[in-house]
Every structure is written in structure tokens, then in C-alpha cells.
């Protein structure tokens, strides 16, 4: 049975539904993610968010997205930051905790200072969550601190922890549970390494926000970061595959992200007006990107997607690096206008057609 749609989500509907389904899988495998001790029926939103981060495909969503999606999971309710699960999760077979063998001497990472798991429960000894994947530890630390600059990561080999009488058990999700006294790190990661990796993770997160968020304001902010962090040609290259995504909203968002630099051009008040084509040329897309947009216009059946692709083409300077495509762009726009429905897009396309005709006649 398909999960119900997530209402009022900032995620496009497909991703909102996929998030609900993923959280359902995590909660169905309750014990495999170390969400709570045996016979416990509650955990926190942060616990579930941390479990979601173990999957690299979901390391871009926010804790707010998780909090909004959780009530849509069957058998789950939320009271403040507490997540209450039903009998289906509590009575599910519990995953066995596996000893880490000497042959499996893995590197483990954790946020510093290390916070105990399940601090509100009356347990014998403390439980600590350690991570085989550095990226997970970094993202959890950034969430806990609220400030990436404050992130500190401890690191140790499991054999060193064992020699220090830190008992460890591994789970299939990649999580390692430690018991007893708080583990002491064998070393602290250098701040420069931590910050460099966080910047890479942030770029990946923001990139997917530009693709999968529903709100245009959020997407615009995301695009602004992408183009300030990487060369425009690199961002375009990463966006191109999403023009062929099966989801119409993803294709629309990709078109909008590609056109962001051209639509963001600004004029300083009080200064002479620059030549429009000259000022736009350095923000115009690469020739291969323009060709991909043309191919999309030619083959796309969804009129809404065509609108976005034409808007992206209209924003470019066609008298510079895109001049070799003027004739093809002109014929493509002319053939596409009869398919259009939106009056604004029709008007803009006719203006583009007039501009292209002038350039074509000058050639």
C-alpha cells in the first residue's frame, strides 16, 4: 500500500512520500537502528533523524522534514520531540547485537563531547552510539551543535576501545553501540579536515534541495549557494541528468536551477547601464547545456516543463557562445509556440523568437 502524501511539506510530493516510506522501514526495523532498548515504545525525533542519516541517499533532508513526515507513518504518533510507536514496531523481532571481532578492526567516529543515548531512561550503565561512517558523525554533530564551526569529532579503532574495556556491539545499519563508560577517542580529527568535509556535505545537501524542494524561495537560496561555491559550468553539468528525471517537478526545478545565474543579474543603482548582452554573457549557460534544454523542449510532452525550459533559454545571451545554436533555437521555439498554453510563456517565446530572428539575419 502506498504511503499517504505528506501535506504542507517543503519536499515535492514524490520525495515526501518516499521519506514517509523510508521512515516506516526504519521504524519497522526498530532495533536494527538502535532506536530504543528492548520493550521500550518511545524514542526521540533526533533518534530517528540520526537513523535516517545512516542511509547516504537521505543525508540532505532536515530534521523538520522528518518531524513532519513521522505522523504519516502507520502506527506512529508524536508528542513534542517524543516518538511513540505501536505494537507493530515494539513486537517486531529484535536484531541481535553482534560482537566486533578482532579481524573486523574498524575505524569508529563520534561527535565530541559524546552524548549518551536514551538519557531519560533508567538503564544499567550508559549506551553510546558510534559510527563507522565519518559523514554520519559529522552531520549528527552539526545538528547537535547547531553551528558547523563548533563540530568536533573523535576517532578510534574498535580494537583500541576494546583494550580500554569499552564493550561494543554492531548493527546491520552500520551503527555501533558501546556500553559502560564513555569511550575516549584515540585521536581528534583536525578542524581543517572536519570543516572541509562539512563543506562538501553541505554542497551535496543544498544541491538536492535545489532539485527536490517544492518552495521556490528555498530553491532560489539553494541555487545561490551552489553557484557561489562552484564554477557555473560544474553546477550545470551536475544538473543536466535531472532534465531526464521521470518526475515533472524535478525536471522543472532543474530548468530553474540552470537559469538561476542569468535571472540573478543585478544592476548597481547610480551606475551607467551596462550593455545587456555583454553583462549577461558570463552568466550564460554552456553550449552543451543550451543544447540539452533544446532537446528537452523538442521531446517533452508536459507543457509545464516546456514552459520552464523555454524560460531558461529566454534568459540567455544568444549572441555570444550560444550563437552556433541560434538557427536551431529559432526553429525549435517557432515549432513549440503552438503547443503552449500559458499566455506569459507564449508572449516571452515570441519575444525570444524576434530576438533570434534578428541574430539569425545578422549571421
C-alpha positions in Angstrom: 0.0 0.0 0.0 1.4 3.4 -0.9 2.0 5.8 1.9 -0.3 8.8 2.2 1.0 12.1 0.7 2.8 14.4 3.1 0.7 17.5 3.4 2.3 21.0 3.7 5.7 19.5 3.1 8.5 21.6 1.5 9.5 18.5 -0.4 8.0 17.7 -3.8 5.3 15.1 -3.4 7.3 12.2 -4.7 10.1 12.7 -2.2 7.7 13.4 0.6 6.0 10.1 0.1 9.4 8.4 -0.3 10.5 9.8 3.0 7.4 8.5 4.8 8.1 5.1 3.3 11.8 5.2 4.4 10.9 6.2 7.9 8.4 3.3 8.0 11.2 0.9 7.0 13.5 2.3 9.8 10.8 2.0 12.5 9.8 -1.4 11.3 13.5 -2.4 11.9 13.4 -0.6 15.2 16.1 -2.5 17.0 18.5 -2.6 14.0 19.0 1.2 14.2 19.5 1.3 18.0 16.4 3.5 18.4 15.5 2.2 21.9 16.2 -0.6 24.3 14.1 -3.7 24.5 10.4 -3.3 25.5 10.7 0.5 25.1 7.9 2.2 23.0 9.4 5.7 22.6 12.4 7.4 21.1 13.0 11.0 20.0 12.7 12.7 16.7 16.5 13.2 16.8 17.0 9.5 17.2 15.0 8.8 14.1 16.8 11.6 12.2 20.1 10.1 13.2 18.9 6.7 11.9 17.9 8.2 8.6 21.4 9.7 8.1 22.8 6.2 8.1 21.4 5.9 4.5 23.5 8.1 2.2 20.5 8.7 -0.1 18.8 10.7 2.7 21.6 12.8 4.1 20.1 16.0 2.6 16.8 16.2 4.4 16.3 18.3 7.6 15.1 17.2 11.0 12.0 19.3 10.3 11.2 17.2 7.2 11.5 14.1 9.5 9.3 15.6 12.2 6.6 16.5 9.6 6.7 13.0 7.9 6.7 10.9 11.1 2.9 11.3 11.9 2.2 9.9 8.4 3.9 6.6 9.3 1.4 3.9 10.3 1.3 3.2 14.0 3.4 6.2 14.9 2.5 9.4 16.9 4.5 12.4 18.1 4.2 14.2 21.4 6.7 17.1 21.3 10.0 15.6 20.5 9.0 12.1 21.6 8.1 9.5 19.0 5.6 6.8 20.2 5.5 3.6 18.2 2.8 1.0 18.1 2.7 -2.8 18.7 3.9 -3.5 15.2 7.3 -2.0 15.9 7.7 -3.0 19.5 6.8 -6.6 18.9 8.9 -7.0 15.8 11.8 -9.5 16.0 14.8 -7.7 17.5 18.1 -7.7 15.7 20.9 -9.5 17.5 23.8 -7.3 18.7 26.9 -8.7 17.2 30.4 -8.7 18.8 33.0 -6.9 16.8 35.7 -9.4 16.1 39.4 -8.7 16.2 39.5 -9.3 12.5 37.0 -6.5 12.0 39.1 -3.8 13.5 37.2 -0.8 12.1 37.6 2.9 12.5 34.8 4.5 14.5 33.8 8.1 14.7 31.6 10.1 17.1 30.7 13.7 18.0 32.5 15.3 20.9 31.5 15.7 23.6 29.8 12.3 23.3 26.2 12.3 24.5 24.6 9.2 26.0 21.8 7.5 24.2 18.4 7.2 25.9 19.4 9.6 28.7 15.8 9.8 30.1 15.6 6.0 30.6 16.6 4.2 33.7 19.2 1.8 32.3 22.0 -0.1 33.9 25.1 1.7 32.6 25.1 4.0 29.6 24.7 3.3 25.9 26.8 5.3 23.3 26.3 5.5 19.6 29.5 5.3 17.4 29.6 5.4 13.7 31.5 3.5 11.0 30.9 6.4 8.6 32.6 9.7 9.2 29.9 11.6 7.3 27.2 10.4 9.7 29.1 11.5 12.7 29.7 14.9 11.1 26.1 15.5 10.2 24.8 14.4 13.7 27.4 16.6 15.3 26.4 19.6 13.2 22.8 19.0 14.1 23.5 18.7 17.8 25.7 21.8 17.9 23.6 24.0 15.6 26.9 25.5 14.4 29.2 23.7 11.9 32.2 25.6 13.2 31.7 24.0 16.6 31.8 20.4 15.3 34.4 18.2 16.9 34.9 14.6 16.0 36.6 11.8 18.0 38.1 8.8 16.3 39.3 5.4 17.4 39.8 1.9 16.2 37.5 -0.7 17.7 40.4 -2.7 18.9 41.7 0.2 20.9 38.3 0.7 22.5 38.1 -3.0 23.4 41.6 -2.8 25.0 40.2 0.0 27.1 37.3 -2.2 28.3 34.7 -0.5 26.1 32.2 -3.2 25.1 30.9 -2.8 21.6 28.1 -4.3 19.5 27.5 -3.8 15.8 24.2 -3.5 14.0 23.4 -4.1 10.3 22.7 -0.5 9.8 26.3 0.4 10.4 25.7 1.7 13.8 27.9 0.5 16.7 26.6 0.6 20.3 29.1 1.0 23.1 28.3 0.2 26.7 29.6 1.5 30.0 32.0 4.4 30.5 32.2 7.0 27.7 34.8 5.9 25.1 37.9 8.0 24.9 39.0 9.0 21.4 42.3 7.7 20.1 42.6 11.0 18.4 40.6 14.1 17.5 40.2 14.9 13.8 41.8 18.1 12.7 39.4 21.0 12.4 40.5 21.7 8.8 39.6 18.2 7.8 36.2 18.4 9.6 35.3 21.8 8.0 36.4 20.7 4.5 34.3 17.6 4.7 31.3 19.5 6.1 31.5 21.9 3.2 31.4 19.0 0.7 28.4 17.6 2.6 26.7 21.0 2.7 27.1 21.3 -1.1 25.5 17.9 -1.7 22.7 18.7 0.7 22.0 22.1 -0.8 22.2 20.7 -4.4 19.5 18.2 -3.7 17.4 20.9 -2.0 17.5 22.8 -5.3 16.2 19.7 -7.0 13.7 18.3 -4.5 12.2 21.2 -2.6 8.8 22.5 -3.5 9.2 26.1 -2.3 10.7 28.4 -4.9 12.2 30.7 -2.3 14.1 27.8 -0.7 15.3 26.6 -4.1 16.5 30.0 -5.1 18.5 30.3 -1.9 20.0 26.9 -2.6 20.9 27.8 -6.1 22.6 31.0 -4.8 24.8 28.9 -2.6 25.7 26.3 -5.3 26.9 28.9 -7.8 28.8 30.8 -5.2 30.6 27.6 -4.1 31.4 26.0 -7.5 32.0 27.2 -11.1 28.8 27.7 -13.0 29.9 25.1 -15.6 30.4 22.5 -12.9 26.9 23.1 -11.4 25.3 22.9 -14.8 27.0 19.6 -15.6 25.6 18.1 -12.3 22.1 19.4 -13.1 21.8 18.1 -16.6 20.9 14.5 -15.7 17.9 15.8 -13.8 16.4 17.1 -17.1 15.6 13.5 -17.8 14.2 12.6 -14.4 10.8 10.9 -14.6 9.3 13.4 -12.1 8.0 16.5 -13.9 8.7 18.7 -10.8 12.3 17.6 -10.8 12.7 18.5 -14.5 11.1 21.9 -13.8 13.4 22.5 -10.8 16.4 21.5 -12.9 15.5 24.0 -15.6 15.0 26.7 -13.0 18.3 25.9 -11.3 20.1 26.1 -14.6 18.7 29.5 -15.4 19.3 30.9 -11.9 22.6 32.9 -12.7 21.0 34.6 -15.7 17.9 35.6 -13.8 20.0 36.8 -10.9 21.9 39.5 -12.8 21.9 42.8 -10.9 22.4 46.4 -11.9 24.0 48.8 -9.3 21.9 51.9 -8.7 23.6 55.1 -9.9 26.0 53.5 -12.3 25.6 53.6 -16.1 23.5 50.8 -17.6 25.9 48.2 -19.0 25.5 46.6 -22.4 22.8 43.9 -21.8 24.4 41.2 -23.9 27.9 41.9 -22.6 26.9 41.8 -19.0 24.8 38.6 -19.5 27.4 36.6 -21.5 29.5 35.5 -18.5 26.3 34.2 -16.8 25.0 32.4 -19.9 24.9 28.6 -19.9 27.5 26.5 -21.7 26.8 25.3 -25.3 26.1 21.8 -24.2 23.6 22.9 -21.5 21.7 25.0 -24.1 21.6 22.0 -26.4 20.2 19.8 -23.6 17.5 22.4 -23.0 16.6 22.4 -26.7 16.4 18.6 -26.7 14.1 18.8 -23.7 11.8 21.3 -25.5 11.7 19.1 -28.6 10.9 15.8 -26.8 9.0 16.9 -23.7 5.3 16.2 -23.5 4.5 18.1 -20.3 3.6 21.7 -21.2 4.6 22.9 -17.7 8.1 21.5 -18.2 8.3 23.1 -21.6 7.5 26.4 -20.1 10.4 26.2 -17.6 12.8 25.0 -20.3 11.8 28.0 -22.6 12.2 30.4 -19.7 15.7 29.1 -19.2 16.5 29.6 -22.8 15.0 33.1 -22.9 17.2 34.2 -20.1 20.4 33.6 -22.0 22.5 35.7 -24.3 22.4 34.1 -27.7 24.8 36.4 -29.5 28.0 35.0 -27.8 28.9 31.4 -27.1 25.4 30.2 -28.0 25.5 31.8 -31.4 26.1 28.4 -33.2 22.7 27.3 -31.9 20.7 30.4 -33.0 19.1 28.8 -36.1 18.2 25.6 -34.2 16.9 27.5 -31.2 14.8 29.7 -33.5 13.2 26.8 -35.3 12.6 24.9 -32.1 10.9 27.9 -30.4 8.8 28.6 -33.5 7.6 25.0 -33.7 6.8 24.9 -30.0 4.7 28.0 -29.6 1.5 26.4 -30.9 1.8 23.8 -28.1 2.0 26.4 -25.3 -1.0 27.3 -23.1 0.4 29.9 -20.6 -0.1 33.5 -22.0 3.1 34.7 -20.3 5.2 31.9 -21.8 3.6 32.5 -25.2 4.5 36.2 -25.0 8.0 35.5 -23.8 8.6 32.9 -26.5 7.5 35.4 -29.2 9.9 38.0 -27.8 12.7 35.4 -27.9 11.8 34.4 -31.4 12.1 38.1 -32.6 15.5 38.4 -30.9 16.7 35.2 -32.5 15.4 36.3 -35.9 17.5 39.4 -35.7 20.6 37.4 -34.7 19.9 34.9 -37.5 19.6 37.6 -40.1 22.8 39.3 -38.9 24.8 36.0 -39.3 
